[in-house]
Amino acid sequence: MYRTTPVDTISTTKTNSNSMITSGNVALFSSQKDNSLRILRMKQLIERTQLSRSTLYWLIVNDPTFPRKIKLSVRTVGYCEFSVDAWIASRIAA
C-alpha cells in the first residue's frame, strides 16, 4: 500500500553557495552544509505543513501526491524532509 513518488522529475543544479533543487517549475534552495537526508516525524510534519493531524492523515490516505511514509520501526514512521518540501512547493505552484 506504499505509494511511490516519481524521482525522474527532480533535478539538481549547483549555484554559488547553494544547491538548487527543481521540481517541475518550482525551485527549492538548500544549504550545502546540510546535505544529509532528514526524516520528519508527525509532530515535525504538522509544524512544517501547518496542517492539523487529522488533515495530514486524510492526505496520507487520499492524496496520491503526498510523500510516502518511511517505516522506521515496528510502530514508528517518518517522512523524507526533501519529499515533504517538494510536495509543499508543488502545492504552492498549483
NORWO-V161142 format. One record per residue. N is the residue number from 1. PSI is psi in whole degrees, 0 to 359 (NA if undefined). NEAR is the number of other ideal C-beta (glycine too) atoms within 8 Angstrom. D_LAST is the distance of its C-alpha to the last C-alpha in whole Angstrom. Layout:
((N | PSI | NEAR | D_LAST) (N | PSI | NEAR | D_LAST))
This chain:
((1 | 11 | 2 | 26) (2 | 139 | 5 | 24) (3 | 146 | 7 | 21) (4 | 147 | 5 | 20) (5 | 139 | 9 | 17) (6 | 125 | 5 | 17) (7 | 348 | 5 | 19) (8 | 347 | 4 | 19) (9 | 357 | 7 | 16) (10 | 127 | 9 | 17) (11 | 157 | 6 | 19) (12 | 133 | 8 | 21) (13 | 150 | 7 | 23) (14 | 139 | 5 | 25) (15 | 193 | 7 | 26) (16 | 287 | 3 | 29) (17 | 359 | 5 | 28) (18 | 155 | 9 | 25) (19 | 134 | 11 | 23) (20 | 125 | 11 | 20) (21 | 121 | 13 | 18) (22 | 137 | 12 | 15) (23 | 101 | 10 | 12) (24 | 237 | 7 | 11) (25 | 2 | 4 | 10) (26 | 134 | 10 | 10) (27 | 136 | 6 | 14) (28 | 139 | 11 | 15) (29 | 136 | 8 | 19) (30 | 145 | 9 | 22) (31 | 143 | 7 | 25) (32 | 338 | 8 | 28) (33 | 334 | 4 | 30) (34 | 67 | 6 | 28) (35 | 358 | 6 | 27) (36 | 148 | 4 | 28) (37 | 138 | 6 | 26) (38 | 146 | 6 | 25) (39 | 129 | 10 | 25) (40 | 132 | 11 | 24) (41 | 175 | 8 | 26) (42 | 317 | 7 | 24) (43 | 319 | 6 | 25) (44 | 326 | 8 | 24) (45 | 320 | 12 | 20) (46 | 315 | 12 | 21) (47 | 319 | 7 | 21) (48 | 317 | 11 | 19) (49 | 341 | 9 | 16) (50 | 31 | 5 | 18) (51 | 156 | 7 | 18) (52 | 162 | 6 | 21) (53 | 317 | 7 | 23) (54 | 323 | 6 | 23) (55 | 319 | 8 | 19) (56 | 316 | 13 | 19) (57 | 323 | 8 | 21) (58 | 316 | 9 | 19) (59 | 321 | 10 | 16) (60 | 319 | 9 | 19) (61 | 319 | 6 | 20) (62 | 345 | 5 | 18) (63 | 109 | 8 | 14) (64 | 344 | 4 | 15) (65 | 349 | 6 | 12) (66 | 141 | 9 | 14) (67 | 143 | 10 | 16) (68 | 153 | 10 | 20) (69 | 153 | 9 | 23) (70 | 121 | 9 | 26) (71 | 118 | 6 | 29) (72 | 324 | 7 | 31) (73 | 191 | 5 | 34) (74 | 320 | 3 | 36) (75 | 18 | 3 | 34) (76 | 132 | 8 | 31) (77 | 160 | 7 | 28) (78 | 178 | 10 | 25) (79 | 136 | 13 | 22) (80 | 127 | 12 | 21) (81 | 319 | 11 | 20) (82 | 317 | 8 | 18) (83 | 321 | 11 | 16) (84 | 316 | 14 | 15) (85 | 320 | 10 | 14) (86 | 322 | 14 | 12) (87 | 317 | 11 | 11) (88 | 316 | 10 | 10) (89 | 322 | 11 | 9) (90 | 327 | 12 | 6) (91 | 324 | 7 | 5) (92 | 319 | 7 | 6) (93 | 334 | 8 | 4) (94 | NA | 4 | 0))
